[in-house]
């Protein structure tokens, strides 16, 4: 199997040029520590200097900001193969968005509703799911096989039933990199009328994402 030499790409990331003990840094913290390429830094500076303004106004910088936000959402819709840019919501980070979503869903949770979580998921996802316990939800976990870190799908078949309100899993584990069969879990959740939440942060830089 041939490999791709990605070392030329390092020069585009200022943080990767820095040294520690006369050695180039290697970042192993995945999406939680995503470093910023120089092109993005330049674009941010250009916007803050020339176009910074509140959205929804009738003045020049506001109009420019509105167009920029729409274009970003269109780009993300293309990246995710989403049917429309209007389905895209931007936020500060995945953990904050997940907690916001859990807070919104909590209004629909009733005592006895079940929430099924992926045991290998990022702790932010697990904590957000457990927040629903305050509304009376029963939390259950899909365990993983210790030999290859894949999820126990037979266990998932037994856990997800008509009492399940939401199934929350990661597409790829932040801890192991294992890619989970979210299509299978999605079909199982929908079969029982449950929602499914998929954290794709760790997978998105490496594999194609298709929300359809």
NUMIKE-323498 format. One line per field, with one value per residue: residue number from 0; residue in one letter; x, y negated, z negated of N, C-alpha, C, O in turn. Coordinates in steps of 0.02 Angstrom, whole numbers, plus 50000, padded with zeros to 5 digits. Each point is the difference from the previous one (the first is absolute). Layout:
% residues N
nr = NUM:...
rest = A:...
n_u = X:...
n_v = Y:...
n_w = Z:...
ca_u = X:...
ca_v = Y:...
ca_w = Z:...
c_u = X:...
c_v = Y:...
c_w = Z:...
o_u = X:...
o_v = Y:...
o_w = Z:...
END
This chain:
% residues 212
nr = 0:1:2:3:4:5:6:7:8:9:10:11:12:13:14:15:16:17:18:19:20:21:22:23:24:25:26:27:28:29:30:31:32:33:34:35:36:37:38:39:40:41:42:43:44:45:46:47:48:49:50:51:52:53:54:55:56:57:58:59:60:61:62:63:64:65:66:67:68:69:70:71:72:73:74:75:76:77:78:79:80:81:82:83:84:85:86:87:88:89:90:91:92:93:94:95:96:97:98:99:100:101:102:103:104:105:106:107:108:109:110:111:112:113:114:115:116:117:118:119:120:121:122:123:124:125:126:127:128:129:130:131:132:133:134:135:136:137:138:139:140:141:142:143:144:145:146:147:148:149:150:151:152:153:154:155:156:157:158:159:160:161:162:163:164:165:166:167:168:169:170:171:172:173:174:175:176:177:178:179:180:181:182:183:184:185:186:187:188:189:190:191:192:193:194:195:196:197:198:199:200:201:202:203:204:205:206:207:208:209:210:211
rest = X:X:X:X:X:X:X:X:X:X:X:X:X:X:X:X:X:X:X:X:X:X:X:X:X:X:X:X:X:X:X:X:X:X:X:X:X:X:X:X:X:X:X:X:X:X:X:X:X:X:X:X:X:X:X:X:X:X:X:X:X:X:X:X:X:X:X:X:X:X:X:X:X:X:X:X:X:X:X:X:X:X:X:X:X:X:X:X:X:X:X:X:X:X:X:X:X:X:X:X:X:X:X:X:X:X:X:X:X:X:X:X:X:X:X:X:X:X:X:X:X:X:X:X:X:X:X:X:X:X:X:X:X:X:X:X:X:X:X:X:X:X:X:X:X:X:X:X:X:X:X:X:X:X:X:X:X:X:X:X:X:X:X:X:X:X:X:X:X:X:X:X:X:X:X:X:X:X:X:X:X:X:X:X:X:X:X:X:X:X:X:X:X:X:X:X:X:X:X:X:X:X:X:X:X:X:X:X:X:X:X:X
n_u = 50042:49943:50104:49928:50060:49984:50089:49986:49944:50086:50047:49933:50072:49948:49891:49967:49974:49902:50075:50017:50045:49969:49907:50014:49946:49980:49940:49995:50009:50059:49904:50022:50053:49891:50075:50044:49926:50101:49991:50014:50101:50050:49971:50054:50104:50015:49984:50077:50071:49987:50012:50092:49944:49942:49973:49988:50109:49991:50052:50060:50033:49922:49998:50076:49971:49929:50041:50048:49932:49962:50066:50000:49916:50017:50066:49955:49940:50059:50032:49914:50030:50036:49909:50021:50016:49906:50051:50038:50044:49992:50099:49968:49913:50081:50100:50063:50062:50099:50083:50058:50080:50101:50069:50059:50095:50081:50012:50085:50079:49988:49943:50109:49994:49986:50083:49990:50055:50050:49996:49980:49892:49986:50098:50059:50053:50101:50091:50043:50069:50107:50042:50021:50107:50062:50024:50093:50071:49957:50074:50001:50043:50030:49975:50093:50009:49999:49930:49892:49971:49990:49941:49963:50041:50076:50102:50071:50044:50089:50099:50044:49956:49916:50070:50032:50063:50078:50021:50055:50010:50079:50013:50037:50038:49945:49925:49902:49922:49978:50018:49943:49960:50053:50067:50094:50092:50059:50061:50101:50084:50053:50080:50088:50026:50085:50014:50028:50061:50012:50055:49979:49974:49968:49888:49941:50059:49930:49907:49990:49977:49951:49987:50047
n_v = 50060:49963:49959:49961:49963:50037:50067:50041:50094:50070:50016:50088:50075:49900:50025:50011:49892:49980:49935:50110:49915:49899:49997:50051:49903:50059:49965:50008:49888:50042:50058:50084:50060:50005:50056:49906:50034:50017:50094:50091:50042:50053:50108:50072:50030:50078:50106:50061:50038:50095:50100:49976:50096:49916:50095:50022:49983:49893:50038:49911:49936:49922:49907:49920:49931:49916:49910:49922:49931:49913:49910:49931:49928:49906:49921:49935:49913:49912:49924:49932:49930:49903:50044:49989:49913:50011:50075:49920:50074:49889:50054:49982:50058:50073:49979:49917:50022:50049:49933:49947:50060:50013:49911:49994:50060:49937:49925:50048:49950:50107:49964:50023:49888:50051:50003:49998:50045:49916:50111:50026:49995:49925:49979:49950:50074:50040:49935:49991:50083:49995:49936:50068:50021:49913:50040:50038:49927:50069:49991:49985:50094:49927:50103:50005:50008:50064:50075:49970:50027:50107:49934:49982:50034:50078:49962:49975:50093:50028:49957:50025:49920:50071:50067:50066:49946:50044:49984:50027:49961:50075:49903:49909:50103:49937:50067:50027:49920:50049:50062:49911:50095:49909:50039:50055:49941:49965:50073:50020:49927:49996:50078:49955:49974:50072:49932:49942:50039:49930:50062:49907:49964:50080:50000:49924:49995:50070:49965:50064:49892:50090:49888:49994
n_w = 50000:50089:49998:49925:50088:49895:50015:50104:49975:49984:50101:50025:49958:49999:49988:50107:50012:49951:49946:50010:49943:50037:49939:50100:50005:49906:50088:49888:50008:50084:50014:49930:50078:50026:50061:49958:50079:50046:50061:49935:49982:50086:50014:49933:50028:50082:49967:49946:50078:50059:49950:49942:49987:49955:49947:50109:50019:49966:49907:50031:49914:49984:50062:49976:49916:50023:50053:49934:49942:50059:50013:49911:49986:50061:49956:49920:50040:50035:49923:49973:50083:49956:49954:49890:50071:50062:50066:50068:49928:49998:49999:49894:49959:50027:49952:50042:50090:49978:49963:50080:50052:49951:50011:50096:50012:49953:50083:50057:49939:50028:49911:49982:50010:50099:49922:50111:49912:50056:49987:50108:49967:50083:49949:50082:50067:49971:50007:50104:50032:49966:50082:50088:49968:50036:50103:49948:50050:50076:49916:50112:49957:50081:49963:49937:50112:49909:50044:49999:49895:50029:50069:49896:50100:49976:49972:50084:50045:49937:50031:50101:49933:49981:49943:50084:49923:49931:50110:49905:50105:49973:50056:49947:49986:49924:49951:50050:49990:49901:50092:49962:49957:50038:50082:49975:49973:50089:50059:49955:50018:50099:49998:49945:50106:50015:49913:50092:49913:50087:49924:50060:49897:49929:50010:49943:49905:49946:49947:50093:50020:49953:50007:50102
ca_u = 49958:50039:49983:50005:50044:49963:50044:49998:49942:50015:50019:49940:49975:50052:50010:50040:50069:50030:50038:50003:50062:50032:49965:49936:49943:49951:49939:49962:49937:49942:49961:50000:50055:50011:50041:49971:50046:50013:49949:49941:50020:49999:49930:49970:50026:49970:49930:49996:50023:49962:49929:49969:49937:49944:49961:49930:49992:49996:50061:50046:50034:49950:49981:50057:50000:49945:50021:50054:49971:49963:50049:50030:49950:49996:50060:49991:49948:50034:50046:49961:49948:49935:49955:49996:50041:49957:50002:50065:50004:50069:50007:50068:50037:49955:49974:49948:49942:49968:49963:49942:49951:49972:49953:49939:49965:49975:49931:49959:50014:49955:50026:49995:50029:50068:50051:50052:50063:50058:50048:50065:49992:50033:49968:49952:49937:49972:49976:49940:49947:49982:49962:49929:49978:49965:49931:49970:50019:50040:50058:50028:50062:50023:50069:50042:50040:50067:50052:50009:49969:49937:49942:49964:49937:49950:49976:49960:49936:49960:49990:49958:49932:49950:50008:50058:49984:50055:50062:50055:50062:50051:50016:50066:50019:50058:50051:50030:49996:49955:49943:49942:49949:49945:49942:49964:49969:49948:49942:49972:49968:49941:49952:49962:49976:50047:50046:50070:50049:50065:50056:50046:50058:50064:50001:49991:50061:50032:49957:49942:49940:49939:49944:49940
ca_v = 49940:49939:49949:49930:49960:49940:49953:49932:49963:49972:49930:49958:49995:49968:50034:50061:49980:49990:50056:50013:50037:50004:50048:49977:50025:50045:49994:50062:49989:50001:49939:49957:49953:49986:49942:49956:49984:49929:49971:49985:49944:49940:49984:49972:49932:49958:49987:49958:49933:49967:50015:50020:49966:50042:50024:49979:49928:49974:49964:50038:50056:50049:50036:50043:50054:50046:50039:50044:50054:50043:50036:50050:50052:50036:50042:50055:50043:50038:50046:50052:50023:49982:49976:49927:49963:49978:50051:49994:49954:49989:49990:49987:50063:50057:50013:49949:50015:50061:49983:49960:50046:50039:49956:49994:50064:50014:49979:50055:50060:50015:50053:50066:50000:50027:49970:50049:49966:50039:50000:49975:49931:49946:49990:49946:50029:50040:49954:49967:50050:50011:49941:50017:50037:49953:49998:50066:50049:50057:50003:50066:49995:50052:50015:50014:50061:49981:50025:49956:49935:49988:50002:50063:49987:50045:49968:49942:50026:50014:49939:49951:50026:49948:49951:49959:49934:49977:50040:49953:50038:49967:50035:50029:49989:49957:50037:50056:49991:50050:49973:50039:50009:49956:50014:50055:49974:49952:50038:50030:49947:49978:50055:49993:49932:49960:49956:50020:49946:50027:49954:50017:49955:50035:50035:49956:49984:50059:50040:49962:49999:49993:50000:50027
ca_w = 50000:50004:49950:50024:49958:49979:49967:50028:49974:49934:50005:50001:49931:49959:49937:50010:50011:49934:49975:49928:49989:50066:50041:50026:49962:50031:49962:50000:49964:50045:50013:49942:50005:50071:50012:50051:50055:50010:50045:49959:49957:50043:50016:49939:49991:50052:49982:49941:50016:50053:50007:49937:49986:49981:50057:50002:50008:50068:50016:50043:49968:49981:50061:50015:49950:50017:50059:49979:49961:50046:50040:49957:49991:50063:50004:49954:50028:50053:49967:49967:50047:49973:50053:50004:49953:49946:49948:49966:49944:49980:49928:49976:49997:49999:49933:49986:50042:49975:49939:50021:50028:49945:49964:50041:50000:49932:49996:50026:49961:49945:49957:50029:50067:49998:50042:50012:50015:50023:49946:50023:50024:49965:49935:50006:50023:49946:49948:50026:49997:49930:49978:50008:49941:49956:50022:49988:50051:49980:50044:50015:50039:50046:49983:50058:49998:49979:50046:50058:49983:50036:49957:49995:50034:49974:49939:50022:50022:49941:49961:50035:50008:50006:49946:50016:50026:50042:50001:50012:50013:50039:50062:49986:49930:49987:49962:50037:50072:50029:50037:49982:50051:49981:50043:49967:49939:50021:50021:49940:49962:50035:49997:49937:49993:49961:50034:49994:50000:50019:49994:50054:49997:50007:50064:50058:50038:50027:50043:50024:49958:50039:49952:50032
c_u = 50045:49977:50011:50044:49965:50045:50001:49943:50015:50015:49940:49971:50055:50015:50045:50073:50037:50034:49996:50061:50037:49970:49933:49944:49958:49938:49959:49932:49940:49965:50000:50055:50017:50039:49976:50051:50006:49947:49938:50015:49998:49929:49966:50023:49969:49928:49996:50022:49952:49924:49964:49937:49946:49962:49929:49988:49998:50061:50050:50031:49951:49978:50055:50003:49945:50020:50053:49971:49961:50048:50034:49952:49990:50060:49993:49947:50030:50046:49964:49949:49930:49956:49999:50045:49959:49996:50063:49996:50073:50003:50073:50042:49950:49969:49944:49937:49962:49960:49939:49945:49967:49949:49935:49959:49969:49927:49952:50008:49951:50030:49989:50025:50073:50046:50057:50064:50054:50054:50068:49998:50041:49962:49949:49932:49966:49971:49936:49941:49976:49963:49925:49973:49961:49927:49966:50018:50042:50058:50025:50060:50009:50073:50039:50040:50072:50055:50011:49966:49939:49942:49967:49930:49944:49969:49955:49931:49953:49983:49950:49932:49951:50003:50057:49979:50054:50059:50056:50065:50050:50012:50068:50018:50061:50057:50036:50002:49953:49940:49940:49949:49938:49939:49956:49964:49944:49936:49965:49962:49934:49945:49956:49978:50045:50042:50071:50044:50068:50053:50052:50064:50065:50006:50004:50065:50028:49957:49941:49941:49939:49941:49936:49999
c_v = 49938:49950:49931:49962:49934:49947:49931:49958:49966:49926:49952:49988:49972:50037:50061:49985:49991:50063:50005:50043:50013:50054:49972:50032:50048:49999:50064:49994:49993:49933:49952:49948:49983:49935:49962:49986:49925:49966:49981:49940:49935:49979:49969:49929:49952:49982:49951:49928:49964:50008:50016:49960:50049:50023:49973:49926:49979:49959:50049:50061:50053:50042:50048:50060:50051:50045:50051:50060:50049:50043:50056:50059:50041:50047:50061:50049:50044:50053:50060:50033:49988:49971:49924:49968:49977:50052:49995:49947:49996:49989:49995:50063:50057:50011:49951:50014:50061:49986:49957:50044:50041:49958:49993:50063:50014:49980:50054:50064:50007:50056:50069:50004:50024:49965:50050:49965:50050:49996:49971:49927:49951:49985:49943:50026:50041:49955:49965:50048:50012:49941:50015:50042:49955:49993:50067:50053:50056:50008:50072:49992:50059:50012:50017:50065:49982:50023:49954:49932:49983:50004:50068:49989:50048:49971:49941:50022:50011:49936:49953:50031:49941:49948:49951:49934:49975:50049:49952:50039:49956:50039:50034:49982:49955:50038:50052:49990:50049:49966:50045:50001:49960:50010:50055:49975:49951:50037:50030:49948:49979:50054:49994:49929:49955:49954:50028:49938:50031:49945:50023:49960:50037:50034:49953:49983:50059:50040:49957:50005:49988:50004:50027:50076
c_w = 50000:49947:50030:49951:49985:49969:50031:49974:49933:50004:50002:49930:49956:49935:50007:50014:49934:49976:49924:49987:50065:50044:50022:49960:50042:49956:50008:49968:50045:50006:49941:50002:50071:50008:50062:50055:50009:50043:49961:49954:50040:50015:49939:49988:50050:49982:49941:50014:50047:49997:49935:49986:49978:50062:49997:50008:50073:50019:50031:49966:49978:50059:50020:49953:50016:50059:49981:49962:50044:50042:49959:49991:50064:50009:49955:50025:50055:49969:49970:50045:49972:50056:50007:49947:49940:49944:49957:49945:49978:49924:49980:49998:49990:49931:49982:50040:49973:49937:50017:50028:49946:49961:50039:49998:49931:49992:50022:49959:49942:49957:50031:50071:49996:50051:50006:50023:50021:49946:50021:50021:49959:49936:50002:50022:49945:49945:50022:49999:49929:49970:50003:49942:49952:50018:49992:50050:49969:50050:50007:50046:50047:49984:50063:49989:49987:50047:50059:49991:50043:49951:50002:50030:49979:49936:50018:50022:49941:49961:50033:50012:50001:49944:50014:50031:50048:49992:50019:50007:50036:50064:49994:49928:49995:49968:50043:50076:50035:50033:49988:50057:49982:50044:49968:49938:50016:50020:49939:49959:50033:50000:49938:49988:49960:50045:49994:50006:50015:49996:50052:49999:50014:50067:50060:50037:50039:50049:50024:49953:50045:49953:50030:49995
o_u = 50044:49942:50038:49989:49993:49976:50007:50003:49965:49985:50008:49955:50047:50058:50033:50042:50061:49979:49990:50003:50029:50033:49967:50003:49993:50003:49986:49968:49947:50031:49990:49997:50059:49981:49969:50056:49955:49983:49968:49958:49975:49985:49960:49960:49981:49979:49962:49975:49986:49964:49941:50001:50006:49998:49977:49943:50003:50001:49992:49997:50017:49993:49987:50015:50012:49989:49999:50021:50003:49988:50013:50021:49988:49992:50019:50007:49984:50004:50026:49965:49955:50027:49990:50011:50027:49974:50007:49978:50033:49955:50044:50059:49942:49940:49949:49945:49939:49945:49948:49941:49939:49948:49946:49939:49949:49965:49941:49966:49986:50039:49944:50012:50035:49979:50028:49999:49997:50024:50037:50050:50023:49938:49951:49948:49939:49945:49954:49944:49940:49965:49961:49939:49956:49959:49943:49974:50037:49987:50009:50003:49989:50042:49972:50011:50030:50055:50056:50001:49981:50005:50004:49953:49942:49940:49949:49951:49940:49947:49959:49993:50020:49968:50008:49962:49985:50013:49997:50021:49983:49998:50010:49989:50050:50058:50061:50037:49992:49968:50003:49999:49951:49943:49939:49942:49950:49946:49939:49945:49949:49941:49941:49978:49978:50010:50015:49989:50022:49995:50031:50038:50042:50056:50029:49998:50044:50027:49981:49987:49999:49982:49952:49954
o_v = 49992:50000:49991:50002:49956:49947:49951:49939:49954:49962:49940:49959:50036:50004:50019:50045:50006:50056:49950:50058:50053:50023:49965:50059:49991:50016:50022:50050:49977:49947:49940:49951:49991:49948:50030:49978:49962:49942:49949:49957:49949:49940:49954:49957:49944:49943:49952:49953:49940:49956:50018:49938:50060:49964:49979:49978:50041:49966:50060:50055:50059:50061:50057:50056:50060:50061:50057:50057:50061:50059:50054:50057:50060:50056:50055:50061:50059:50056:50056:50046:50041:49968:49974:50028:49985:49985:50036:49944:50051:49969:50007:49998:49988:50015:50019:49995:50001:50026:50009:49990:50010:50025:50000:49998:50035:50028:50000:50049:49952:50040:50017:50055:49986:49985:50021:49965:50059:49946:49976:49973:50015:50004:50001:49976:49997:50013:49990:49980:50007:50006:49974:50007:50022:49979:50009:50056:49990:50007:50035:49953:50058:49956:50005:50021:49962:49974:49996:49959:49942:50032:50036:49980:49982:50007:49988:49965:49991:49995:49969:50049:49943:49948:49950:49999:49970:50026:49968:50034:49947:50061:50056:49944:50011:49984:50008:50034:49997:49958:50060:49956:50026:49985:49995:50018:49997:49980:50003:50014:49993:49984:50019:49983:49947:50015:50039:49957:50045:49949:50052:50000:49977:50014:50017:49995:49991:50033:49953:50053:49953:50055:50013:50032
o_w = 49958:49980:50047:49939:50043:49980:49964:50001:49981:49954:49989:49992:49982:49980:49952:49999:49997:50016:49966:50022:50009:50047:49962:49982:50061:49941:50056:49983:49978:49996:50009:49964:50017:49975:50045:49985:49982:49988:50015:49990:49976:50000:50008:49982:49982:50009:50002:49969:49991:50022:50002:50001:50013:50050:49946:49994:50045:50051:49998:50027:49998:49995:50019:50020:49995:49998:50023:50012:49989:50010:50025:50003:49997:50024:50019:49991:50005:50024:50000:49979:50009:50045:50055:49946:49947:49946:49951:50012:49992:49971:50043:50019:49983:49995:49973:49973:50000:49992:49968:49987:50000:49979:49970:49994:49995:49957:49983:50013:49964:50026:50021:50025:49951:50056:49949:50051:49982:49985:49957:50023:49945:49998:49962:49978:49992:49975:49960:49984:49988:49949:49960:49992:49964:49959:50022:49997:49952:50060:49950:50039:49981:50012:50055:49944:50038:49998:50025:50047:50003:49948:50050:49965:50003:49988:49968:49987:50006:49970:49965:50037:50010:50004:49966:50049:50052:49946:50052:49953:50027:50000:50022:49978:50034:50010:49993:50035:50060:49970:50013:50043:49974:49979:50000:49988:49964:49980:49997:49975:49967:50001:50001:49945:49976:50059:49955:50043:49964:50034:49992:50048:50039:50023:50051:50062:50042:50045:49966:49972:50040:49978:49964:50025
END
